[in-house]
Amino acid sequence: MKRIGIRKPAVALLGGAVYALFAALGRQAQHDGQSDPLRALLVAALLLPPFSCALAFLSERAGRKARPVSLEDREAFCARRTFCLIFACYVPMFLITFPGSFAYDVPFQLRQVFTGAYSTHHPLVHTLLLGGCVALGRALGCVNAGAALYTLVQMALLALCFTAACASIARRCGGRSAFRAALCFALYPLHMMMAVNATKDVLFSGCFALLLALSLEAAHAPHCGGGLGAGIAAAAACSMLLRNNMLYAVLVWAALLPLLLRRRGCRLAGLMLLAAALACGTNAVLSAATGAQPGDASEMLSWPIQQLARARNLNADRLSQEEIEAMDELMPGEAWRLYDPTISDPVKFEFDTRRLMEDLPRYLGVYLSVGAKCPKTYFDAVLMLTYSFLYPYSEYGVSGYYLQMGVTDQYYDGWYEGERITSASLFPRVLASLSWRFGAQGAMQIPVIGWAFNMGLIVWAMLYLVLRQAYRGAWRCFAVMLLPVLLWGTFLLGPVMAGRYVYPFVCALPVMAAQEKKAE
């Protein structure tokens, strides 16, 4: 009698439970603005069987498609043609947004460069690259030329990262898998829109996809050569230089790798620690050279800030006078009234971080005592801030743009004189349409296409690809693919679930979806 293993049913049930609970809570967050835990558990119990069966069915089908890869298929990949294809697909968006999309944090980063008052709030590497290109254009008499130069450099670097990731996929899974990944990198709409968007998330995401591809290759290669090891360390270091939260994800991953992959895991963990040292050392040198000041610690306090603000707005009758006074001190000028459930920035910008750090034990005690009185309020504050990353929503419900396009001009007053970056689109009507339909609405009003931008659906796809490896017992892939999950965990702690924050996972999906040469 054939023995039935426990691994597959256990993974299917666990994955089904995660999806069911996310779906139940996410729907409540979107439609009710708060949770009903008991009802959510009942709904999740009803959804558990179909979700578990669907996960098992899809994983079984994927396992049958894994085939040996011939030498000819491995060699059927041309990096030069792939780079040209990917870069060429980004050019139309460059013409539509010319000289590119300079929104988000761009004015704040340019202010650092032109005033010399640097801060580590934004990655110094990205600030210097962006500011250097714009400053060069300004020195030559055309700021827009400098802005366009940065956009073209970013497009080229992103295409280069994707090409190198596809080359790694070709060595591991064959040319056909690499070609499919290249088509995704070239034609997926969000890649085109982000390629011309001057935010650190773009280059970070390209490096992240490359790191993931090279790590999967190293996990399957008989020996990790010097070139592959150097590529992994370089991609990891660049990722950490471009996003601080990547460092935290990498350190946790490095601790888990030896437990999951033993000798191979120790080798990868060593490369991660080397990359972390390189990134931290480079940041230290740049900080010393520029005199950069540390960023505000409030960036790491989005959850507590939202929880306190929600409790102050909704549960003042449960709080003591001492608790109210402490909360008003941290949120002066009744900043708690600015509370927006889906983004922490309005309250965070007014939050008194210095006062918090001066008397941390007292305020920590207040935070805990308020939480004990208002546990559901605290839970709902986190749910409303994160549900877009947990649930495939039916409409984009986050305050602010899904993806900002064009040029932000209002933050230059008081410190900048002379010509500013201005939009000079060759197709202004197309840009206006994209800014509204895709940027503001997340494309959710467009049937089918809108789902390609749905943050919850992208995360669900990522989680499926990880669970699929566990279901099949492909532990090498599973161990490597934990990195995107750990990174996702750090984004859940962030100030808002904006479209650009999901971009690293969009870049990771083609790498994770590539079929291995055989089931393990």
C-alpha positions, -999 to 999 in steps of 0.1 A, spaced: 0 0 0 14 34 -10 24 55 19 8 90 21 33 116 33 23 144 57 43 172 40 19 179 11 -13 179 31 3 200 59 16 226 34 -17 228 16 -36 233 49 -12 258 62 -12 278 29 -49 276 27 -53 289 62 -31 319 55 -50 327 23 -84 322 40 -75 344 69 -61 372 47 -92 371 26 -116 373 55 -97 401 72 -89 420 40 -125 421 29 -136 434 63 -109 461 62 -119 472 27 -157 472 32 -161 479 69 -130 499 79 -125 476 109 -122 439 118 -147 415 133 -124 388 145 -150 361 153 -167 365 120 -134 365 102 -125 332 118 -158 317 107 -154 329 71 -118 317 71 -129 282 83 -154 281 53 -127 292 29 -100 268 42 -111 237 22 -113 253 -13 -81 273 -8 -62 243 4 -75 222 -25 -66 249 -50 -31 252 -36 -25 215 -38 -39 213 -73 -18 241 -87 14 227 -70 8 193 -84 4 206 -119 36 227 -116 55 197 -104 47 177 -135 61 205 -157 96 203 -143 118 186 -169 155 181 -175 171 209 -195 194 201 -224 227 218 -231 213 233 -262 185 249 -243 209 263 -217 229 280 -245 198 294 -263 201 328 -246 216 360 -260 222 386 -233 228 414 -259 194 409 -276 177 405 -242 191 438 -230 181 456 -262 146 442 -260 141 452 -224 156 487 -228 136 493 -260 103 485 -243 110 513 -218 117 540 -243 81 548 -252 73 555 -215 105 577 -214 90 598 -243 56 600 -226 70 612 -193 101 631 -206 124 638 -189 110 612 -166 89 610 -134 104 631 -107 80 629 -78 80 612 -43 112 621 -25 131 637 -54 128 674 -42 140 664 -7 170 645 -22 179 673 -45 177 697 -16 204 677 1 227 679 -30 222 716 -37 223 728 0 249 703 12 228 693 42 228 656 37 208 630 56 207 592 57 169 594 56 172 585 19 200 562 5 231 583 0 241 564 -31 208 571 -48 208 607 -36 243 613 -50 235 596 -83 203 615 -88 216 648 -76 248 645 -96 230 640 -129 206 669 -122 235 691 -111 254 683 -142 225 694 -164 221 725 -144 258 734 -148 255 728 -185 225 752 -187 196 726 -190 182 710 -158 159 688 -179 189 674 -198 204 663 -164 170 648 -154 168 629 -187 203 617 -182 194 602 -148 163 585 -163 183 569 -191 210 557 -167 183 542 -145 167 525 -175 200 510 -186 209 498 -151 175 482 -146 176 465 -180 212 453 -172 200 438 -138 171 420 -155 194 408 -183 219 393 -158 190 377 -139 177 361 -171 212 348 -179 213 332 -145 178 317 -152 191 303 -185 221 286 -168 198 270 -142 165 264 -161 173 268 -198 169 294 -225 131 291 -227 125 299 -191 149 329 -195 131 341 -225 97 340 -207 112 359 -178 127 385 -203 93 390 -219 78 397 -184 105 422 -176 100 439 -209 63 439 -213 47 439 -178 33 475 -175 46 483 -141 82 477 -153 78 503 -180 63 528 -156 88 523 -129 118 523 -152 113 561 -157 104 568 -121 132 585 -102 128 566 -69 153 544 -51 128 515 -53 136 510 -90 173 503 -88 168 484 -56 142 461 -72 165 454 -101 194 444 -78 170 424 -56 158 403 -86 194 397 -96 204 386 -61 174 362 -60 183 347 -94 220 343 -85 212 328 -51 189 302 -67 217 293 -91 242 290 -63 218 268 -43 216 243 -72 252 245 -86 276 218 -76 302 244 -67 298 282 -62 326 297 -82 343 329 -75 324 348 -102 290 337 -90 299 344 -54 312 379 -63 280 386 -82 258 375 -52 278 397 -28 277 427 -52 240 424 -58 233 420 -21 255 450 -12 239 472 -38 204 462 -25 213 471 10 228 504 -1 196 513 -18 172 503 10 178 501 47 151 475 54 169 451 31 197 448 57 173 436 83 158 410 59 192 398 49 205 394 84 175 372 94 179 352 61 216 347 68 207 332 102 181 308 87 202 296 57 226 273 76 197 256 93 179 250 60 207 243 36 236 233 58 269 237 39 254 255 10 235 277 34 267 285 53 283 296 21 254 319 11 251 332 47 288 341 46 283 360 13 254 379 29 275 389 59 303 401 36 278 421 16 263 436 47 298 446 59 305 462 24 272 481 24 276 494 60 312 504 53 303 522 21 274 540 39 298 550 67 323 564 42 297 583 23 282 597 55 316 609 67 324 625 33 290 643 31 285 650 68 251 633 66 229 634 97 209 604 108 173 601 96 143 605 118 135 574 138 98 580 132 102 561 99 103 529 119 73 538 141 45 537 117 26 510 135 28 526 170 20 561 156 -11 548 138 -22 528 168 -19 557 192 -36 581 168 -65 557 162 -70 551 199 -69 589 206 -96 595 180 -119 566 187 -113 556 224 -107 588 243 -134 578 268 -114 548 278 -81 566 284 -69 582 316 -60 619 317 -23 609 320 -25 588 289 -42 615 270 -16 641 280 12 618 270 -3 611 236 -9 649 230 27 655 238 39 630 212 13 644 186 14 681 194 -11 705 179 -38 678 180 -19 660 151 -38 629 160 -68 645 142 -49 641 110 -51 603 113 -56 585 80 -61 548 84 -42 538 52 -11 560 55 9 571 86 25 602 70 0 629 81 5 621 118 41 608 114 53 642 100 41 659 132 51 632 156 77 644 182 103 617 180 128 637 201 104 639 230 98 602 227 135 593 229 141 616 258 116 597 280 112 564 263 103 543 293 74 566 302 60 567 267 65 530 262 44 524 294 17 546 280 17 528 247 13 494 264 -14 506 288 -34 521 260 -30 488 240 -43 468 270 -74 490 271 -79 491 233 -65 459 218 -89 457 189 -82 494 180 -45 486 178 -52 455 156 -75 475 133 -49 502 130 -23 477 117 -49 459 95 -60 492 78 -24 502 72 -15 468 56 -45 452 41 -36 462 6 -5 438 9 -27 410 24 -58 409 2 -65 412 -36 -87 443 -31 -115 451 -57 -106 488 -57 -75 508 -48 -85 522 -14 -52 538 -1 -50 575 3 -26 590 -22 -14 578 -55 -7 542 -64 22 554 -86 31 591 -89 40 602 -123 52 635 -138 71 662 -118 66 674 -82 72 711 -80 57 724 -47 86 713 -25 113 736 -41 101 768 -24 126 785 0 158 767 -9 160 764 -47 166 792 -73 169 789 -110 154 765 -136 135 735 -122 128 702 -136 96 705 -157 75 680 -176 81 681 -213 61 651 -224 60 644 -261 25 629 -255 9 650 -227 -26 636 -231 -13 601 -227 7 611 -196 -24 628 -181 -45 596 -187 -18 574 -172 -14 596 -142 -51 592 -134 -60 558 -146 -29 540 -134 -12 564 -110 -42 575 -89 -65 545 -93 -40 517 -96 -58 507 -129 -85 490 -109 -112 506 -131 -98 488 -161 -110 452 -164 -83 424 -163 -54 449 -167 -62 463 -132 -53 430 -116 -18 432 -129 -13 462 -105 -32 447 -76 -7 446 -47 -26 419 -28 -27 396 -58 10 401 -65 18 391 -29 -5 361 -31 13 350 -62 46 353 -44 34 333 -14 21 306 -37 55 302 -54 71 298 -20 45 274 -7 48 254 -40 84 247 -33 76 235 3 48 213 -11 71 196 -36 99 193 -10 122 215 -31 140 228 0 168 246 -18 144 268 -37 122 272 -6 152 284 15 162 310 -11 127 322 -17 122 330 20 142 362 12 113 379 -6 89 369 22 112 384 48 115 416 28 77 417 25 76 415 63 97 447 66 74 465 41 44 456 63 60 479 90 62 508 65 41 540 64 18 531 35 12 502 10 20 523 -21 25 507 -55 62 513 -56 66 492 -25 53 461 -42 77 466 -71 105 444 -57 81 415 -56 69 421 -91 106 419 -102 110 387 -81 80 368 -96 96 359 -130 127 346 -111 107 326 -87 83 312 -113 112 298 -135 109 260 -135 138 241 -121 155 215 -143 140 187 -121 119 182 -90 140 178 -59 
